[in-house]
Every structure is written in C-alpha cells, then in structure tokens.
Amino acid sequence: MAQKYTYYYDAAGNRIQVLLFKSSEVASPADSIIERSAEVEFRLYPNPTKGLITLETAGIENGTRMICSIWNESGQLVMQQTVVNSHSICFDLSNRPNGFYILRLQYGGKQKSWNILKQ
C-alpha cells in the first residue's frame, strides 16, 4: 500500500496539519484520506471508490451543524446533506458517472474539501 504524507506549517514554522493519503490497487476501508489538525480529525474512505464513500469526523463539538456537499467536475452540486451530532456521513455515488468529485464540508464557520475519484 502506498502512503503519502503532506505537512502544513504556520508562518512561525510550526506544523499545524498532516494529510495522509493511502492507496492500493484494491479499494478497501484502508484506502483513505486522514487529515488531522490540533482540534479535528477527518477520515474519508474508500478513495478511490466504486460508489459508497464515508466521511468520519472527530473533535467537532456536539450540536455543530455540518453541511456536506458533493460537486462534479463541471462545478454542479450533485448531492448535499445537513447533519447535526453525527460523526459518520455516508454518500452513494454508484449512480453517478466515473470521474473526479469534490466533497466540501462546512462546519462551525470553517470549511474543508477533498477530491474523490469515482471509478
């Protein structure tokens, strides 16, 4: 299994975030993107996917409203979910064409996004 780490630093040179991308030829829950910051952790798997994809969160305060949206390569919104008090959100892209998608998560005035490959 191939792994790639990407490190992010603040202006003072302190490491503030680590992005881990795992991939293999066979899609499984181990094929995931794990992103950690000082407060929050995200895990997105499997990526690439054949259809079902899960976003797990840890460290987001209970009661925080999260808006999860998926956009296609043309910039069109293809699905959206709003959840509160959920630490696992599932999406089904199996009826969508193969290609790249962007998953965007908005929570507590912050925003994160990830690329998804649907095969």
MOSUL-V644303 format. One record per helix or strand of 3 or more residues. SS is the DSSP state (a for helix, b for strand). FROM is the first residue (numbers start at 1). TO is the last residue. If there is no record, write none. Layout:
ss-><SS	SS>
from-><FROM	FROM>
to-><TO	TO>
This chain:
ss-><b	b	b	b	b	b	b	b	b	b>
from-><2	15	32	41	52	65	77	88	99	110>
to-><9	23	37	45	58	71	84	92	107	118>
